[in-house]
């Protein structure tokens, strides 16, 4: 059975869809709630290294749009994005899924086609 750790916010529609899809496929999911448990710093560092800050930063979301323009302009590299993601976890694109433990593949966002390939491996 495939095991994943899904990081996100429980009321996020994309997280809900991803969790439902994984449950339908019989994938065992450990859920990490950014709101209650915070963003794991070591995990964020891995994600930034694997996916890149541009992919992790959700510039389409409400949290980003509500930020002051000076704050937005200050996010120009991995270090500044990391600081913002730790301070405002809702700016992280969701869900972040670690497949097969920390050493396995990482996905950001929900794409059933991508999930399908990883759920079978």
N, C-alpha and C positions, 0 to 999 in steps of 0.2 A: 504494500500500500504506500502511495506517495504521501509524504508529510511535508507541510509547508508552514512557514511563519508568515502571516499576513499582518502588515503594519498599516494602521490607518485610524480613521475616526468612525465610530459605529453608525452615526446618522448620515454619513456620506453616501449618496446614491450609488456611486461607482463601487464603493467598498461593499455595499449591500448586494449589488449584482454579482460581484466577484465571489463573495462568500456563498451566495446561493448556487452559483455555477459549480464551485468547488464541491459543495455538499452533494449536488446532483451526481457528480462524477465519483463520489466516494472518497474524496481526498480528505485526509485528516488535517485539520487546520488549527494551528495555535494562533490566537488573535492577540496582537499587541496594540492596545489603545493609546494613541498619542496623548489624548486628553487626560486620561487617568494615570498612565505610566510614564508619560514624557517620551521624548525622542532619545533612544539609546545612542550616546555619543560615539561609542566604538562602531555601532552599526551604521550610523550616519557617515562616519569616515569610510567604511567599506563601500557604502552605496555611492558616495561621491567618487571614489576611485573606480568602481565598476561601471557606473552609469553616466557619471559626469554631472556637474552642478546644473547645467542648462536643462537637462532632461528631468532632474528632480524638482526643479523650481517651477511651481505652477503659477504662471503669469496670467492664466485665464480665470482664476478663482476670485471669489469675493474678497478674501483676505488680502490678496495682492492689490486688487483695485482700490481697496480702502486705505492702503498705506500712503503716507506722505510722499510726494514726488521726490523729495531729497533722499528718502530712505530707498526708494526704488532705484534712483540714479546711483546710489552707493553700492548696489549689488552688481559687481563687475568681474568677480572671480570666485574661485571655490571657497576661499577664506571668508569673504563677505557673505556669500550665499549660506555657508555653514552657520555663521553667527545668526543670521536672520532665521534660518530653519530651527535652530535651537530656541530662539526667543519666540517665534511664531510658528509652531508646528503645522498650522493649517496651510502654510504656503508650500508644503511638500506635496507633490503630485501623488495621488493615492489610487489604488493601494501600492505599497512596496511589498513585493513578495520574495522571500528567500526560499528557493526550492531546494529540497534535500539538505537542509542545514546551511550554515554560514558559508561553506565552501562551494555550494552549488550555484546554479545560475540565479540571476536576479532579474525581476521584471518590475517595471514602473508603469502603473496604469493597468487597465483591464482590456485584454484582447482575447476573446474566446479561442481564436485560432492558435495564438501563441501558447495560451494556457493548455490547450488540448495536447500539443506536442510535448510539453513539459510534464503534464500529468501522467502521460503514458511511459515516460522514461524512468 
